[in-house]
């Protein structure tokens, strides 16, 4: 049975990447992946928990390279919510996970957001001595300009409005502290941005390369390894499902390179792995 992923560290040449768990979700599989069927999921029980729910790990990635400490996404935050129609989502552990690496929030010099869904921005700010402040107060906060603009004015009453980052918790604290990045931009030695739109308009992923090795931090290009087998399965949160599918296919082709490691913070059990193409299919093998 699937479980949420534990903290795990890998090295890519001279770059260290650590998954920092924050919590997890236990979500209704048919609601999470609309259009799928119980029979379809019967072929993939390894990605479900004992209650037949999709296990979704939640957390961030710490990239350490060239003396830099970069945090990719900030988890769900210190909260527990029952998402209507989906199931429970729990956060709260990210700062504890960070502390086990010997770092404190003030040691993070860069926060980069793959996108601004609630489970990726939860520790953007916190209340200290009655005042709200950025959690990673010494960091530059990076994202795509198209992502920032998309969430400035979501359509009232829309599904996206329900997912919008909070004004007090996220948008106001970041208002004068954001820097925009672009496709291909280098943000640290060996680390560059790739635009991966579809899940949201300004979604990005990161490539960490050192020597002959590289890792791709996917963000929400994928949510579950089942998508390697079922490439047309899209999650309910994809803003543009067709574009998300094309982006997913493009990244999966990249991951077929045996020198490339995938890193996906939503995968159950383990978040790092390799893709092995064989007999016209892709097989994902986790690095435990």
C-alpha positions as CSV (number, residue, x, y, z in Angstrom):
1,X,0.0,0.0,0.0
2,X,1.2,3.5,-0.8
3,X,2.5,5.8,1.9
4,X,3.5,9.4,1.9
5,X,7.2,10.0,1.1
6,X,9.9,10.4,3.7
7,X,12.8,12.9,3.7
8,X,15.3,11.9,1.1
9,X,18.6,13.3,-0.3
10,X,20.3,12.7,-3.6
11,X,23.4,14.2,-5.2
12,X,23.7,15.1,-8.9
13,X,27.4,15.6,-9.4
14,X,28.2,18.5,-7.1
15,X,24.6,19.5,-6.4
16,X,22.6,18.2,-3.4
17,X,18.8,17.9,-3.6
18,X,16.8,17.1,-0.5
19,X,13.0,16.4,-0.3
20,X,11.6,18.2,2.7
21,X,8.2,16.6,3.7
22,X,5.5,18.9,4.9
23,X,2.5,16.5,5.0
24,X,0.2,14.6,2.6
25,X,-3.2,14.2,1.2
26,X,-5.4,11.1,0.9
27,X,-7.7,11.9,-2.0
28,X,-10.6,10.3,-3.8
29,X,-9.1,8.7,-6.9
30,X,-12.0,9.4,-9.2
31,X,-12.4,13.0,-8.1
32,X,-8.6,13.6,-8.3
33,X,-8.4,12.1,-11.8
34,X,-11.8,12.9,-13.5
35,X,-12.8,10.5,-16.2
36,X,-11.0,7.5,-14.7
37,X,-12.9,4.4,-13.6
38,X,-12.6,1.9,-10.7
39,X,-11.7,-0.8,-13.3
40,X,-8.8,1.4,-14.6
41,X,-7.5,1.9,-11.0
42,X,-7.7,-1.8,-10.4
43,X,-4.7,-2.1,-12.7
44,X,-2.7,0.3,-10.4
45,X,-3.4,-0.6,-6.8
46,X,0.2,0.1,-5.8
47,X,-0.4,3.9,-5.8
48,X,-3.4,3.7,-3.4
49,X,-3.6,3.5,0.3
50,X,-5.5,0.9,2.3
51,X,-8.8,2.8,1.7
52,X,-8.3,3.0,-2.0
53,X,-7.4,6.6,-2.0
54,X,-4.6,8.3,-3.9
55,X,-1.7,9.2,-1.6
56,X,-0.2,12.6,-2.4
57,X,3.0,13.6,-0.7
58,X,3.4,17.3,0.0
59,X,6.7,19.2,0.6
60,X,9.5,21.2,-1.0
61,X,12.9,20.6,-2.4
62,X,16.1,22.1,-1.0
63,X,18.8,22.6,-3.7
64,X,22.3,23.2,-2.4
65,X,24.9,24.3,-5.0
66,X,27.8,26.8,-5.1
67,X,27.1,27.9,-1.6
68,X,23.5,28.6,-2.3
69,X,20.4,27.3,-0.4
70,X,17.4,27.3,-2.7
71,X,13.9,26.1,-1.7
72,X,11.6,24.9,-4.4
73,X,8.0,25.4,-3.1
74,X,7.0,25.8,0.5
75,X,4.4,23.0,1.1
76,X,0.9,23.3,2.5
77,X,1.6,25.2,5.7
78,X,0.6,24.5,9.3
79,X,-3.0,23.4,8.6
80,X,-5.3,20.5,8.2
81,X,-8.2,20.8,5.7
82,X,-10.9,18.5,4.4
83,X,-11.1,19.4,0.8
84,X,-14.7,19.0,-0.4
85,X,-15.1,16.1,-2.7
86,X,-11.5,15.1,-2.4
87,X,-10.4,14.3,1.1
88,X,-8.0,15.4,3.9
89,X,-4.9,17.4,3.3
90,X,-2.4,17.9,6.1
91,X,0.7,20.1,6.3
92,X,3.0,21.5,9.0
93,X,6.3,19.7,9.0
94,X,8.4,21.7,6.4
95,X,10.4,23.8,8.9
96,X,11.1,20.7,11.0
97,X,12.3,18.9,7.9
98,X,14.5,21.9,7.0
99,X,16.0,21.9,10.5
100,X,17.3,18.3,10.1
101,X,19.5,19.6,7.3
102,X,21.2,22.0,9.7
103,X,19.5,25.0,8.2
104,X,17.0,27.6,9.5
105,X,14.6,29.7,7.4
106,X,17.0,32.7,7.4
107,X,19.6,30.5,5.7
108,X,17.4,30.1,2.5
109,X,18.6,32.7,-0.1
110,X,16.1,31.8,-2.8
111,X,12.5,30.6,-2.8
112,X,11.2,29.6,-6.3
113,X,7.6,28.6,-6.8
114,X,6.7,26.0,-9.5
115,X,3.2,27.6,-9.3
116,X,0.9,29.2,-6.7
117,X,-1.5,26.4,-5.8
118,X,-2.2,26.2,-2.1
119,X,-0.1,23.1,-1.4
120,X,3.0,24.8,-2.8
121,X,2.9,28.2,-1.0
122,X,1.8,27.3,2.5
123,X,4.9,28.5,4.3
124,X,5.3,31.7,2.3
125,X,4.5,33.8,5.5
126,X,3.8,33.2,9.1
127,X,2.7,35.2,12.2
128,X,5.6,36.1,14.5
129,X,4.9,38.2,17.7
130,X,1.5,39.1,16.3
131,X,2.9,40.3,12.9
132,X,2.8,38.5,9.6
133,X,6.2,38.3,7.9
134,X,7.8,36.3,5.2
135,X,9.0,32.9,6.6
136,X,12.2,33.0,4.5
137,X,12.9,36.6,5.2
138,X,16.4,36.7,3.6
139,X,15.3,35.0,0.4
140,X,14.6,36.3,-3.1
141,X,11.1,34.9,-4.1
142,X,11.0,33.9,-7.8
143,X,8.2,32.8,-10.1
144,X,6.9,33.3,-13.6
145,X,5.2,36.6,-14.3
146,X,2.4,34.8,-16.1
147,X,1.7,32.8,-12.9
148,X,1.6,36.0,-10.8
149,X,-0.8,37.7,-13.2
150,X,-3.1,34.7,-13.5
151,X,-3.8,34.7,-9.7
152,X,-4.2,38.5,-9.3
153,X,-7.8,38.4,-10.5
154,X,-9.3,34.9,-10.8
155,X,-12.8,34.9,-12.1
156,X,-15.3,35.4,-9.1
157,X,-17.0,32.2,-8.1
158,X,-14.7,30.0,-10.3
159,X,-12.9,26.8,-9.4
160,X,-9.7,28.7,-9.7
161,X,-10.8,31.4,-7.3
162,X,-11.2,28.7,-4.6
163,X,-7.6,27.7,-5.2
164,X,-6.2,31.2,-5.3
165,X,-3.3,32.1,-2.9
166,X,-4.6,34.0,0.1
167,X,-4.4,37.8,-0.1
168,X,-3.1,38.2,3.5
169,X,-1.0,35.1,3.6
170,X,0.7,35.2,0.2
171,X,-0.1,38.0,-2.2
172,X,0.4,40.9,0.1
173,X,3.6,39.6,1.7
174,X,5.0,38.9,-1.8
175,X,3.8,42.1,-3.5
176,X,7.1,43.9,-3.3
177,X,9.3,40.9,-2.9
178,X,8.8,38.9,-6.1
179,X,11.3,38.6,-9.0
180,X,10.1,37.1,-12.3
181,X,12.1,34.4,-14.1
182,X,11.9,33.2,-17.7
183,X,12.3,30.0,-19.6
184,X,15.9,28.9,-19.7
185,X,17.1,31.3,-17.0
186,X,20.0,30.2,-14.8
187,X,19.2,30.9,-11.2
188,X,22.2,29.2,-9.6
189,X,25.3,27.2,-10.7
190,X,23.8,24.3,-12.6
191,X,20.2,25.2,-12.0
192,X,17.9,26.6,-14.7
193,X,14.2,27.2,-15.2
194,X,12.1,25.4,-17.8
195,X,8.6,26.6,-18.6
196,X,6.1,23.8,-18.2
197,X,2.6,25.4,-18.6
198,X,-0.7,23.6,-18.5
199,X,-1.3,22.7,-14.9
200,X,-1.3,26.5,-14.5
201,X,-0.4,29.1,-17.1
202,X,2.9,30.1,-15.5
203,X,4.0,26.7,-14.2
204,X,7.7,26.0,-14.2
205,X,10.1,23.1,-13.5
206,X,13.8,23.2,-12.7
207,X,16.7,21.3,-14.2
208,X,19.8,20.7,-12.0
209,X,22.8,19.6,-14.0
210,X,26.3,18.7,-12.9
211,X,28.8,16.8,-15.0
212,X,27.0,14.1,-17.0
213,X,24.1,13.9,-14.5
214,X,20.9,15.9,-14.1
215,X,17.6,15.9,-12.2
216,X,14.3,17.5,-13.2
217,X,12.2,18.8,-10.4
218,X,8.8,18.5,-12.0
219,X,6.5,20.5,-9.8
220,X,2.9,19.5,-10.7
221,X,3.7,18.3,-14.3
222,X,2.8,15.0,-12.8
223,X,1.0,14.0,-9.6
224,X,1.3,10.2,-9.5
225,X,3.6,7.6,-11.2
226,X,0.4,6.1,-12.6
227,X,0.6,8.8,-15.3
228,X,3.7,7.1,-16.8
229,X,1.4,4.2,-17.6
230,X,-1.8,6.3,-18.2
231,X,-0.4,9.4,-20.0
232,X,-3.9,10.8,-20.7
233,X,-5.0,10.8,-17.1
234,X,-5.2,14.5,-16.0
235,X,-5.8,15.8,-12.5
236,X,-8.8,18.0,-11.7
237,X,-6.6,21.0,-10.9
238,X,-5.1,21.2,-14.5
239,X,-6.1,24.6,-15.9
240,X,-5.5,23.6,-19.5
241,X,-5.7,19.8,-19.6
242,X,-4.5,19.4,-23.3
243,X,-1.5,21.7,-22.8
244,X,-0.7,19.9,-19.5
245,X,-0.8,16.6,-21.3
246,X,1.6,17.8,-24.0
247,X,3.9,19.2,-21.4
248,X,3.8,16.0,-19.5
249,X,4.7,14.0,-22.6
250,X,7.6,16.3,-23.4
251,X,9.0,15.9,-19.9
252,X,8.5,12.2,-19.9
253,X,10.6,11.9,-23.1
254,X,13.3,13.9,-21.3
255,X,13.2,11.6,-18.3
256,X,13.9,8.6,-20.6
257,X,17.6,9.7,-20.6
258,X,19.3,7.2,-18.2
259,X,21.4,10.1,-16.8
260,X,18.3,12.0,-15.7
261,X,16.5,11.6,-12.3
262,X,12.9,12.7,-11.8
263,X,11.9,14.6,-8.6
264,X,8.2,14.9,-7.9
265,X,7.1,16.1,-4.5
266,X,3.6,14.5,-4.9
267,X,4.7,11.0,-5.6
268,X,3.9,8.4,-2.8
269,X,6.6,6.3,-1.2
270,X,9.7,7.9,-2.8
271,X,9.9,11.2,-4.7
272,X,13.1,10.5,-6.7
273,X,13.3,8.0,-9.5
274,X,14.2,7.0,-13.0
275,X,12.2,6.2,-16.1
276,X,13.0,3.0,-18.0
277,X,11.5,2.7,-21.5
278,X,10.8,-0.8,-22.6
279,X,8.5,-2.5,-25.1
280,X,6.7,0.8,-25.9
281,X,6.0,1.6,-22.3
282,X,7.6,3.7,-19.6
283,X,8.4,2.2,-16.2
284,X,9.2,4.4,-13.2
285,X,11.6,3.0,-10.6
286,X,11.9,4.9,-7.3
287,X,15.3,5.6,-5.7
288,X,14.9,4.5,-2.1
